[in-house]
Amino acid sequence: MKPLLLLPSYFPNIATFAAIVKHDIVWETHGNYQKQTYRNRAYIATDKGKHMINIPIVHLGKNNGRQTYSNVQIDYSYPWQRLHWRTLETAYRTSPFFEYYEDEIAPLFQSQEQSLMEFNLKTIETICDCLQLDFPKGKTSSYQKVTTSEIDARFLCDSKQKVDLKQQEYTQVFNDRNEFAPNLSILDLLFNEGTNTVNYLKNINLSFLNA
């Protein structure tokens, strides 16, 4: 079976992590940066429902043209790390497994990785460590608009594209006041399902990949 071609995203959503669990992965590390994607955003569940956390990036200005993803730098002029961690604590402190994993995840919000892409890869590697999975290390050597050596799953990084994900509902922290929110960041599944996360991901139907 061909490996999947994926873009590194910020604490990837459940569909993406199910793909990581069930397939060999090659990371797309070239090509232009695109706005309004999961490259710098993730969705979690709070008491008010689905909520976006967003990493600010350094903008070069229109006169400098488009940035390649590998060259995009994180903007630390705003204390987004502290805000994101507080938001995660508020949302998941009462979840069954937050305290179990927080010591592994918290350091990501304490150091300042300059590259957005490298930081995203670190978030994925950290989740793999939490789940005792091997972190995929294969990367592309150049950008290809159409790939023949891998199955193109780069669309999973597009936050505007709806994925026909058939996932079983699990208990989310605020299910007493909000409807189930599907395909959130892997953090939501991890903090709520913990050691059952890998089995849950393995049972997800990935027919939308046509793989």
Disulfide bonds with the S-S distance in Angstrom:
none
